[in-house]
Amino acid sequence: MPKRYEDALSRNPTGRMATPQEIASAAVFLASPVSSFTTGSNLVVDGAISSRVNF
């Protein structure tokens, strides 16, 4: 679906798609002791494509 990919890419402020490593890093952070004090958070890993406010 090249057209859909190009449309999504054109809307992303970073001008690129995430790498697998970037997505994995977010998941590893949440699974690690480093995030032990993180509760009830929305961790949005989308390259700033969403323009919503998280409460």
C-alpha distance matrix in Angstrom:
0.0 3.8 5.6 5.5 6.4 8.9 10.2 11.0 12.5 14.5 16.1 17.2 20.8 20.8 18.2 16.4 14.9 17.5 18.6 19.3 23.0 22.8 21.5 24.1 26.8 26.5 26.7 29.6 31.4 31.4 32.7 35.3 38.9 38.0 36.4 39.4 40.4 36.9 37.0 35.0 32.5 28.9 27.4 24.3 22.3 19.5 20.6 22.3 19.4 21.4 24.6 26.5 30.0 30.5 33.9
3.8 0.0 3.8 5.5 5.1 6.1 8.6 10.0 10.4 12.2 14.5 15.5 18.9 18.7 15.7 14.2 13.4 16.5 17.7 19.1 22.5 22.2 21.6 24.3 26.7 26.7 27.4 30.1 31.6 32.1 33.5 35.8 39.4 38.2 36.8 40.0 40.9 37.5 37.8 36.0 33.2 29.6 27.8 24.5 22.2 19.2 19.6 21.4 18.6 21.2 24.1 26.6 30.0 30.8 34.4
5.6 3.8 0.0 3.8 5.4 5.2 6.2 8.7 9.8 10.6 12.6 14.6 17.9 18.5 15.5 14.8 14.5 17.9 19.7 21.4 24.6 23.8 23.1 26.1 28.3 27.8 28.7 31.7 32.9 33.1 34.9 37.3 40.7 39.4 37.7 40.9 41.4 37.9 38.0 35.9 33.1 29.4 27.9 24.4 22.5 19.2 19.5 20.7 17.5 19.9 22.5 25.0 28.6 29.8 33.4
5.5 5.5 3.8 0.0 3.8 5.5 5.1 6.2 8.5 9.9 11.0 12.7 16.4 17.1 14.7 13.8 12.8 15.8 18.0 19.3 22.6 21.5 20.4 23.6 25.8 25.0 25.7 28.9 30.0 30.0 31.8 34.3 37.7 36.4 34.6 37.6 38.1 34.5 34.5 32.3 29.6 25.9 24.6 21.2 19.5 16.2 17.1 18.1 14.8 16.8 19.7 21.9 25.4 26.4 29.9
6.4 5.1 5.4 3.8 0.0 3.8 5.5 5.2 6.1 8.6 10.2 10.9 14.4 14.4 11.9 10.4 9.4 12.5 14.5 16.1 19.4 18.4 17.7 20.8 22.9 22.5 23.5 26.3 27.5 27.9 29.7 32.0 35.3 34.0 32.4 35.7 36.3 32.9 33.2 31.4 28.5 24.8 23.0 19.6 17.4 14.3 14.7 16.4 13.6 16.2 19.3 21.7 25.1 25.9 29.5
8.9 6.1 5.2 5.5 3.8 0.0 3.8 5.5 5.0 6.0 8.7 10.0 13.1 13.4 10.3 9.9 10.3 13.9 16.1 18.4 21.2 20.0 19.9 23.2 24.8 24.5 25.9 28.7 29.6 30.2 32.2 34.3 37.5 35.8 34.4 37.7 38.2 34.7 35.2 33.4 30.3 26.6 24.8 21.2 19.0 15.6 15.1 16.5 13.7 16.7 19.3 22.2 25.6 26.9 30.6
10.2 8.6 6.2 5.1 5.5 3.8 0.0 3.8 5.4 5.2 6.5 9.0 12.3 13.6 11.1 11.4 11.6 15.1 17.8 20.0 22.8 21.1 20.6 24.1 25.6 24.7 26.2 29.2 29.8 30.0 32.3 34.5 37.6 35.9 34.1 37.3 37.4 33.8 34.0 31.9 28.8 25.1 23.7 20.0 18.5 14.8 14.7 15.2 11.9 14.4 16.7 19.5 23.1 24.7 28.3
11.0 10.0 8.7 6.2 5.2 5.5 3.8 0.0 3.8 5.5 5.3 6.5 10.3 11.3 9.6 9.2 8.7 11.8 14.9 16.9 19.5 17.6 17.0 20.6 22.0 20.9 22.4 25.5 26.0 26.2 28.5 30.7 33.8 32.1 30.3 33.5 33.7 30.1 30.4 28.3 25.2 21.5 20.0 16.3 14.7 11.1 11.3 12.0 8.9 11.4 14.2 16.9 20.3 21.6 25.2
12.5 10.4 9.8 8.5 6.1 5.0 5.4 3.8 0.0 3.8 5.5 5.3 8.5 8.7 6.2 6.0 6.7 10.3 13.2 15.9 18.2 16.3 16.5 20.0 21.1 20.6 22.5 25.2 25.7 26.4 28.7 30.5 33.6 31.7 30.2 33.7 33.9 30.5 31.2 29.5 26.2 22.7 20.6 17.0 14.8 11.2 10.3 11.7 9.4 12.7 15.3 18.3 21.6 22.9 26.6
14.5 12.2 10.6 9.9 8.6 6.0 5.2 5.5 3.8 0.0 3.8 5.6 7.9 9.3 6.7 8.4 10.1 13.6 16.6 19.5 21.5 19.4 19.8 23.4 24.2 23.4 25.6 28.3 28.4 29.1 31.7 33.4 36.3 34.1 32.6 36.0 35.9 32.5 33.1 31.3 27.9 24.4 22.6 18.9 17.1 13.4 12.0 12.4 9.9 13.2 14.9 18.3 21.6 23.5 27.3
16.1 14.5 12.6 11.0 10.2 8.7 6.5 5.3 5.5 3.8 0.0 3.8 6.3 8.9 7.8 9.5 10.6 13.4 16.9 19.5 21.4 18.8 18.8 22.6 23.2 21.9 24.1 27.0 26.8 27.1 30.0 31.8 34.4 32.3 30.4 33.8 33.4 29.9 30.3 28.2 24.9 21.3 19.9 16.2 15.0 11.2 10.2 9.6 6.7 9.6 11.2 14.5 17.9 19.9 23.6
17.2 15.5 14.6 12.7 10.9 10.0 9.0 6.5 5.3 5.6 3.8 0.0 3.8 5.5 5.4 6.8 7.8 10.3 13.8 16.6 18.1 15.3 15.7 19.4 19.7 18.6 21.1 23.8 23.4 24.1 27.0 28.5 31.2 28.9 27.3 30.7 30.5 27.1 27.8 26.1 22.6 19.2 17.3 13.7 12.0 8.4 6.7 6.8 4.9 8.6 10.7 14.0 16.9 18.5 22.3
20.8 18.9 17.9 16.4 14.4 13.1 12.3 10.3 8.5 7.9 6.3 3.8 0.0 3.8 5.4 8.0 10.1 11.9 15.3 18.3 19.1 16.1 17.1 20.7 20.3 19.2 22.2 24.5 23.7 24.7 27.8 28.9 31.3 28.6 27.2 30.7 30.1 27.0 28.0 26.5 22.9 19.8 17.8 14.4 12.9 9.9 6.9 6.2 6.3 9.6 10.5 14.1 16.5 18.5 22.2
20.8 18.7 18.5 17.1 14.4 13.4 13.6 11.3 8.7 9.3 8.9 5.5 3.8 0.0 3.8 5.5 7.9 9.3 12.3 15.7 16.1 13.3 14.9 18.3 17.8 17.4 20.4 22.4 21.8 23.3 26.1 27.0 29.4 26.8 25.8 29.4 29.2 26.3 27.7 26.7 23.0 20.1 17.5 14.4 12.0 9.5 6.0 7.3 8.2 11.7 13.3 16.4 18.6 19.9 23.6
18.2 15.7 15.5 14.7 11.9 10.3 11.1 9.6 6.2 6.7 7.8 5.4 5.4 3.8 0.0 3.8 7.2 9.9 12.6 16.1 17.2 15.0 16.4 19.8 19.9 19.7 22.5 24.5 24.4 25.9 28.4 29.5 32.2 29.8 28.8 32.5 32.5 29.4 30.8 29.6 26.0 22.9 20.3 17.0 14.5 11.5 8.7 10.2 9.8 13.6 15.4 18.8 21.3 22.8 26.5
16.4 14.2 14.8 13.8 10.4 9.9 11.4 9.2 6.0 8.4 9.5 6.8 8.0 5.5 3.8 0.0 3.8 6.6 9.0 12.5 13.9 12.1 13.5 16.7 17.2 17.4 19.9 21.9 22.2 23.7 26.0 27.2 30.1 28.0 27.1 30.8 31.2 28.2 29.6 28.6 25.0 22.0 19.1 16.0 12.9 10.3 8.1 10.8 10.5 14.1 16.7 19.6 22.1 23.0 26.7
14.9 13.4 14.5 12.8 9.4 10.3 11.6 8.7 6.7 10.1 10.6 7.8 10.1 7.9 7.2 3.8 0.0 3.8 6.5 9.5 11.5 9.9 10.5 13.8 14.9 15.0 16.9 19.2 19.9 21.1 23.1 24.7 27.9 26.1 25.1 28.6 29.3 26.2 27.4 26.4 23.0 19.9 17.1 14.1 10.8 8.4 7.6 10.8 10.2 13.4 16.5 19.0 21.5 21.8 25.4
17.5 16.5 17.9 15.8 12.5 13.9 15.1 11.8 10.3 13.6 13.4 10.3 11.9 9.3 9.9 6.6 3.8 0.0 3.8 6.5 8.0 6.1 7.0 10.2 11.1 11.4 13.4 15.5 16.3 17.7 19.6 21.0 24.2 22.5 21.6 25.2 26.1 23.1 24.6 23.9 20.6 17.8 14.6 12.2 8.5 7.5 7.1 10.9 11.2 13.9 17.1 19.0 20.9 20.7 24.1
18.6 17.7 19.7 18.0 14.5 16.1 17.8 14.9 13.2 16.6 16.9 13.8 15.3 12.3 12.6 9.0 6.5 3.8 0.0 3.8 5.3 5.3 6.7 8.7 10.0 11.5 13.0 14.4 15.8 17.7 18.9 20.1 23.5 22.0 21.7 25.2 26.6 24.0 25.7 25.5 22.4 19.9 16.5 14.7 11.0 10.8 10.6 14.4 15.0 17.5 20.7 22.4 24.2 23.6 26.8
19.3 19.1 21.4 19.3 16.1 18.4 20.0 16.9 15.9 19.5 19.5 16.6 18.3 15.7 16.1 12.5 9.5 6.5 3.8 0.0 3.8 5.5 5.3 6.1 8.6 10.3 10.8 12.0 14.2 15.8 16.5 18.0 21.6 20.6 20.3 23.5 25.4 22.8 24.5 24.4 21.7 19.4 16.2 15.0 11.5 12.1 12.9 16.6 17.0 19.0 22.4 23.6 25.1 24.0 27.0
23.0 22.5 24.6 22.6 19.4 21.2 22.8 19.5 18.2 21.5 21.4 18.1 19.1 16.1 17.2 13.9 11.5 8.0 5.3 3.8 0.0 3.8 5.5 5.0 5.9 8.7 9.8 10.0 11.9 14.3 14.9 15.7 19.1 17.9 18.1 21.5 23.4 21.2 23.4 23.8 21.0 19.3 15.7 15.2 11.7 13.2 13.4 17.0 18.3 20.1 23.2 24.3 25.3 24.1 26.9
22.8 22.2 23.8 21.5 18.4 20.0 21.1 17.6 16.3 19.4 18.8 15.3 16.1 13.3 15.0 12.1 9.9 6.1 5.3 5.5 3.8 0.0 3.8 5.5 5.2 6.6 9.0 10.0 10.8 13.0 14.6 15.4 18.6 16.8 16.5 20.1 21.5 19.0 21.1 21.3 18.2 16.3 12.6 11.8 8.3 9.9 10.0 13.4 15.0 16.7 19.6 20.7 21.7 20.6 23.5
21.5 21.6 23.1 20.4 17.7 19.9 20.6 17.0 16.5 19.8 18.8 15.7 17.1 14.9 16.4 13.5 10.5 7.0 6.7 5.3 5.5 3.8 0.0 3.8 5.4 5.4 6.6 8.8 10.1 11.2 12.7 14.5 17.9 16.7 15.8 19.1 20.5 17.8 19.3 19.2 16.4 14.3 10.9 10.2 7.0 9.0 10.5 13.6 14.6 15.8 18.9 19.6 20.6 19.2 21.9
24.1 24.3 26.1 23.6 20.8 23.2 24.1 20.6 20.0 23.4 22.6 19.4 20.7 18.3 19.8 16.7 13.8 10.2 8.7 6.1 5.0 5.5 3.8 0.0 3.8 5.4 5.1 6.0 8.5 10.0 10.4 12.0 15.6 15.0 14.5 17.6 19.7 17.5 19.3 19.8 17.4 15.9 12.7 12.9 10.2 12.7 14.1 17.2 18.4 19.4 22.4 22.8 23.5 21.6 24.0
26.8 26.7 28.3 25.8 22.9 24.8 25.6 22.0 21.1 24.2 23.2 19.7 20.3 17.8 19.9 17.2 14.9 11.1 10.0 8.6 5.9 5.2 5.4 3.8 0.0 3.8 5.4 5.1 6.0 8.7 9.8 10.3 13.5 12.1 12.1 15.6 17.4 15.4 17.8 18.8 16.2 15.2 11.7 12.4 10.0 12.9 13.7 16.5 18.5 19.4 22.0 22.3 22.5 20.6 22.9
26.5 26.7 27.8 25.0 22.5 24.5 24.7 20.9 20.6 23.4 21.9 18.6 19.2 17.4 19.7 17.4 15.0 11.4 11.5 10.3 8.7 6.6 5.4 5.4 3.8 0.0 3.8 5.5 5.1 6.4 8.8 10.0 13.0 11.6 10.4 13.9 15.2 12.7 14.7 15.2 12.5 11.5 8.0 9.1 7.4 10.9 12.4 14.6 16.5 16.7 19.2 19.1 19.2 17.1 19.2
26.7 27.4 28.7 25.7 23.5 25.9 26.2 22.4 22.5 25.6 24.1 21.1 22.2 20.4 22.5 19.9 16.9 13.4 13.0 10.8 9.8 9.0 6.6 5.1 5.4 3.8 0.0 3.8 5.4 5.3 6.3 8.6 12.1 11.8 10.5 13.3 15.3 12.9 14.4 15.0 13.1 12.3 9.5 11.0 9.8 13.1 15.3 17.5 18.8 18.8 21.5 21.0 21.2 18.6 20.5
29.6 30.1 31.7 28.9 26.3 28.7 29.2 25.5 25.2 28.3 27.0 23.8 24.5 22.4 24.5 21.9 19.2 15.5 14.4 12.0 10.0 10.0 8.8 6.0 5.1 5.5 3.8 0.0 3.8 5.4 5.0 5.9 9.6 9.6 9.4 12.1 14.7 13.2 15.3 16.8 15.1 15.0 12.2 14.1 12.7 16.1 17.7 20.1 21.8 22.0 24.5 24.1 23.9 21.4 22.9
31.4 31.6 32.9 30.0 27.5 29.6 29.8 26.0 25.7 28.4 26.8 23.4 23.7 21.8 24.4 22.2 19.9 16.3 15.8 14.2 11.9 10.8 10.1 8.5 6.0 5.1 5.4 3.8 0.0 3.8 5.5 5.2 8.0 6.7 6.2 9.5 11.6 10.1 12.8 14.6 12.7 13.1 10.3 12.8 12.0 15.7 17.0 18.8 21.1 21.0 23.0 22.4 21.7 19.1 20.4
31.4 32.1 33.1 30.0 27.9 30.2 30.0 26.2 26.4 29.1 27.1 24.1 24.7 23.3 25.9 23.7 21.1 17.7 17.7 15.8 14.3 13.0 11.2 10.0 8.7 6.4 5.3 5.4 3.8 0.0 3.8 5.6 8.0 7.8 5.6 8.1 10.1 8.0 9.9 11.5 10.2 10.9 9.0 12.0 12.2 15.9 17.9 19.3 21.2 20.4 22.5 21.3 20.5 17.5 18.4
32.7 33.5 34.9 31.8 29.7 32.2 32.3 28.5 28.7 31.7 30.0 27.0 27.8 26.1 28.4 26.0 23.1 19.6 18.9 16.5 14.9 14.6 12.7 10.4 9.8 8.8 6.3 5.0 5.5 3.8 0.0 3.8 6.9 8.3 7.3 8.6 11.7 10.5 12.2 14.1 13.4 14.3 12.6 15.4 15.2 18.8 20.9 22.6 24.3 23.7 26.0 24.9 24.2 21.0 21.8
35.3 35.8 37.3 34.3 32.0 34.3 34.5 30.7 30.5 33.4 31.8 28.5 28.9 27.0 29.5 27.2 24.7 21.0 20.1 18.0 15.7 15.4 14.5 12.0 10.3 10.0 8.6 5.9 5.2 5.6 3.8 0.0 3.8 5.3 5.9 7.3 10.7 10.5 13.1 15.7 14.9 16.3 14.3 17.3 16.9 20.6 22.1 23.9 26.0 25.7 27.7 26.6 25.6 22.6 23.3
38.9 39.4 40.7 37.7 35.3 37.5 37.6 33.8 33.6 36.3 34.4 31.2 31.3 29.4 32.2 30.1 27.9 24.2 23.5 21.6 19.1 18.6 17.9 15.6 13.5 13.0 12.1 9.6 8.0 8.0 6.9 3.8 0.0 3.8 5.3 5.0 8.6 9.8 12.6 15.8 15.6 17.7 16.2 19.5 19.6 23.3 24.7 26.1 28.5 27.8 29.4 28.2 26.7 23.6 23.7
38.0 38.2 39.4 36.4 34.0 35.8 35.9 32.1 31.7 34.1 32.3 28.9 28.6 26.8 29.8 28.0 26.1 22.5 22.0 20.6 17.9 16.8 16.7 15.0 12.1 11.6 11.8 9.6 6.7 7.8 8.3 5.3 3.8 0.0 3.8 5.6 7.8 8.7 12.2 15.3 14.3 16.3 14.5 17.6 17.7 21.4 22.3 23.5 26.2 25.7 27.1 26.1 24.5 21.7 22.0
36.4 36.8 37.7 34.6 32.4 34.4 34.1 30.3 30.2 32.6 30.4 27.3 27.2 25.8 28.8 27.1 25.1 21.6 21.7 20.3 18.1 16.5 15.8 14.5 12.1 10.4 10.5 9.4 6.2 5.6 7.3 5.9 5.3 3.8 0.0 3.8 5.5 5.2 8.5 11.5 10.7 12.9 11.5 15.0 15.7 19.4 20.8 21.7 24.2 23.2 24.5 23.1 21.5 18.4 18.6
39.4 40.0 40.9 37.6 35.7 37.7 37.3 33.5 33.7 36.0 33.8 30.7 30.7 29.4 32.5 30.8 28.6 25.2 25.2 23.5 21.5 20.1 19.1 17.6 15.6 13.9 13.3 12.1 9.5 8.1 8.6 7.3 5.0 5.6 3.8 0.0 3.8 5.6 8.1 11.6 12.0 14.8 14.3 17.9 19.0 22.7 24.3 25.0 27.4 26.1 27.3 25.5 23.6 20.2 19.8
40.4 40.9 41.4 38.1 36.3 38.2 37.4 33.7 33.9 35.9 33.4 30.5 30.1 29.2 32.5 31.2 29.3 26.1 26.6 25.4 23.4 21.5 20.5 19.7 17.4 15.2 15.3 14.7 11.6 10.1 11.7 10.7 8.6 7.8 5.5 3.8 0.0 3.8 6.3 10.0 10.5 13.8 13.8 17.5 19.2 22.7 24.1 24.3 26.8 25.2 25.9 23.9 21.5 18.2 17.3
36.9 37.5 37.9 34.5 32.9 34.7 33.8 30.1 30.5 32.5 29.9 27.1 27.0 26.3 29.4 28.2 26.2 23.1 24.0 22.8 21.2 19.0 17.8 17.5 15.4 12.7 12.9 13.2 10.1 8.0 10.5 10.5 9.8 8.7 5.2 5.6 3.8 0.0 3.8 7.0 6.8 10.0 10.1 13.9 15.8 19.3 20.9 21.0 23.3 21.6 22.4 20.3 18.2 14.8 14.2
37.0 37.8 38.0 34.5 33.2 35.2 34.0 30.4 31.2 33.1 30.3 27.8 28.0 27.7 30.8 29.6 27.4 24.6 25.7 24.5 23.4 21.1 19.3 19.3 17.8 14.7 14.4 15.3 12.8 9.9 12.2 13.1 12.6 12.2 8.5 8.1 6.3 3.8 0.0 3.8 5.6 9.2 10.6 14.2 16.8 20.0 22.1 21.8 23.6 21.4 22.1 19.6 17.4 13.7 12.5
35.0 36.0 35.9 32.3 31.4 33.4 31.9 28.3 29.5 31.3 28.2 26.1 26.5 26.7 29.6 28.6 26.4 23.9 25.5 24.4 23.8 21.3 19.2 19.8 18.8 15.2 15.0 16.8 14.6 11.5 14.1 15.7 15.8 15.3 11.5 11.6 10.0 7.0 3.8 0.0 3.8 6.9 9.5 12.7 15.7 18.5 20.9 20.2 21.6 19.0 19.6 16.8 14.7 10.9 9.6
32.5 33.2 33.1 29.6 28.5 30.3 28.8 25.2 26.2 27.9 24.9 22.6 22.9 23.0 26.0 25.0 23.0 20.6 22.4 21.7 21.0 18.2 16.4 17.4 16.2 12.5 13.1 15.1 12.7 10.2 13.4 14.9 15.6 14.3 10.7 12.0 10.5 6.8 5.6 3.8 0.0 3.8 6.0 9.2 12.3 15.1 17.3 16.6 18.3 15.9 16.6 14.1 12.2 8.6 8.5
28.9 29.6 29.4 25.9 24.8 26.6 25.1 21.5 22.7 24.4 21.3 19.2 19.8 20.1 22.9 22.0 19.9 17.8 19.9 19.4 19.3 16.3 14.3 15.9 15.2 11.5 12.3 15.0 13.1 10.9 14.3 16.3 17.7 16.3 12.9 14.8 13.8 10.0 9.2 6.9 3.8 0.0 3.8 5.9 9.4 11.8 14.3 13.6 14.8 12.4 13.5 11.3 10.2 6.9 8.3
27.4 27.8 27.9 24.6 23.0 24.8 23.7 20.0 20.6 22.6 19.9 17.3 17.8 17.5 20.3 19.1 17.1 14.6 16.5 16.2 15.7 12.6 10.9 12.7 11.7 8.0 9.5 12.2 10.3 9.0 12.6 14.3 16.2 14.5 11.5 14.3 13.8 10.1 10.6 9.5 6.0 3.8 0.0 3.8 6.3 9.4 11.7 11.7 13.4 11.9 13.6 12.3 11.8 9.2 11.3
24.3 24.5 24.4 21.2 19.6 21.2 20.0 16.3 17.0 18.9 16.2 13.7 14.4 14.4 17.0 16.0 14.1 12.2 14.7 15.0 15.2 11.8 10.2 12.9 12.4 9.1 11.0 14.1 12.8 12.0 15.4 17.3 19.5 17.6 15.0 17.9 17.5 13.9 14.2 12.7 9.2 5.9 3.8 0.0 3.8 5.9 8.5 8.4 9.7 8.4 10.6 10.1 10.6 9.1 12.1
22.3 22.2 22.5 19.5 17.4 19.0 18.5 14.7 14.8 17.1 15.0 12.0 12.9 12.0 14.5 12.9 10.8 8.5 11.0 11.5 11.7 8.3 7.0 10.2 10.0 7.4 9.8 12.7 12.0 12.2 15.2 16.9 19.6 17.7 15.7 19.0 19.2 15.8 16.8 15.7 12.3 9.4 6.3 3.8 0.0 3.8 6.1 7.7 9.2 9.4 12.2 12.7 13.7 12.7 15.9
19.5 19.2 19.2 16.2 14.3 15.6 14.8 11.1 11.2 13.4 11.2 8.4 9.9 9.5 11.5 10.3 8.4 7.5 10.8 12.1 13.2 9.9 9.0 12.7 12.9 10.9 13.1 16.1 15.7 15.9 18.8 20.6 23.3 21.4 19.4 22.7 22.7 19.3 20.0 18.5 15.1 11.8 9.4 5.9 3.8 0.0 3.8 5.5 5.8 7.0 10.3 11.6 13.6 13.5 17.1
20.6 19.6 19.5 17.1 14.7 15.1 14.7 11.3 10.3 12.0 10.2 6.7 6.9 6.0 8.7 8.1 7.6 7.1 10.6 12.9 13.4 10.0 10.5 14.1 13.7 12.4 15.3 17.7 17.0 17.9 20.9 22.1 24.7 22.3 20.8 24.3 24.1 20.9 22.1 20.9 17.3 14.3 11.7 8.5 6.1 3.8 0.0 3.8 5.6 8.1 10.5 12.7 14.6 15.1 18.8
22.3 21.4 20.7 18.1 16.4 16.5 15.2 12.0 11.7 12.4 9.6 6.8 6.2 7.3 10.2 10.8 10.8 10.9 14.4 16.6 17.0 13.4 13.6 17.2 16.5 14.6 17.5 20.1 18.8 19.3 22.6 23.9 26.1 23.5 21.7 25.0 24.3 21.0 21.8 20.2 16.6 13.6 11.7 8.4 7.7 5.5 3.8 0.0 3.8 5.4 7.0 9.5 11.5 12.7 16.4
19.4 18.6 17.5 14.8 13.6 13.7 11.9 8.9 9.4 9.9 6.7 4.9 6.3 8.2 9.8 10.5 10.2 11.2 15.0 17.0 18.3 15.0 14.6 18.4 18.5 16.5 18.8 21.8 21.1 21.2 24.3 26.0 28.5 26.2 24.2 27.4 26.8 23.3 23.6 21.6 18.3 14.8 13.4 9.7 9.2 5.8 5.6 3.8 0.0 3.8 6.4 9.3 12.2 13.7 17.5
21.4 21.2 19.9 16.8 16.2 16.7 14.4 11.4 12.7 13.2 9.6 8.6 9.6 11.7 13.6 14.1 13.4 13.9 17.5 19.0 20.1 16.7 15.8 19.4 19.4 16.7 18.8 22.0 21.0 20.4 23.7 25.7 27.8 25.7 23.2 26.1 25.2 21.6 21.4 19.0 15.9 12.4 11.9 8.4 9.4 7.0 8.1 5.4 3.8 0.0 3.8 5.7 8.9 10.4 14.1
24.6 24.1 22.5 19.7 19.3 19.3 16.7 14.2 15.3 14.9 11.2 10.7 10.5 13.3 15.4 16.7 16.5 17.1 20.7 22.4 23.2 19.6 18.9 22.4 22.0 19.2 21.5 24.5 23.0 22.5 26.0 27.7 29.4 27.1 24.5 27.3 25.9 22.4 22.1 19.6 16.6 13.5 13.6 10.6 12.2 10.3 10.5 7.0 6.4 3.8 0.0 3.8 6.9 9.6 13.0
26.5 26.6 25.0 21.9 21.7 22.2 19.5 16.9 18.3 18.3 14.5 14.0 14.1 16.4 18.8 19.6 19.0 19.0 22.4 23.6 24.3 20.7 19.6 22.8 22.3 19.1 21.0 24.1 22.4 21.3 24.9 26.6 28.2 26.1 23.1 25.5 23.9 20.3 19.6 16.8 14.1 11.3 12.3 10.1 12.7 11.6 12.7 9.5 9.3 5.7 3.8 0.0 3.8 6.4 9.6
30.0 30.0 28.6 25.4 25.1 25.6 23.1 20.3 21.6 21.6 17.9 16.9 16.5 18.6 21.3 22.1 21.5 20.9 24.2 25.1 25.3 21.7 20.6 23.5 22.5 19.2 21.2 23.9 21.7 20.5 24.2 25.6 26.7 24.5 21.5 23.6 21.5 18.2 17.4 14.7 12.2 10.2 11.8 10.6 13.7 13.6 14.6 11.5 12.2 8.9 6.9 3.8 0.0 3.8 6.5
30.5 30.8 29.8 26.4 25.9 26.9 24.7 21.6 22.9 23.5 19.9 18.5 18.5 19.9 22.8 23.0 21.8 20.7 23.6 24.0 24.1 20.6 19.2 21.6 20.6 17.1 18.6 21.4 19.1 17.5 21.0 22.6 23.6 21.7 18.4 20.2 18.2 14.8 13.7 10.9 8.6 6.9 9.2 9.1 12.7 13.5 15.1 12.7 13.7 10.4 9.6 6.4 3.8 0.0 3.8
33.9 34.4 33.4 29.9 29.5 30.6 28.3 25.2 26.6 27.3 23.6 22.3 22.2 23.6 26.5 26.7 25.4 24.1 26.8 27.0 26.9 23.5 21.9 24.0 22.9 19.2 20.5 22.9 20.4 18.4 21.8 23.3 23.7 22.0 18.6 19.8 17.3 14.2 12.5 9.6 8.5 8.3 11.3 12.1 15.9 17.1 18.8 16.4 17.5 14.1 13.0 9.6 6.5 3.8 0.0
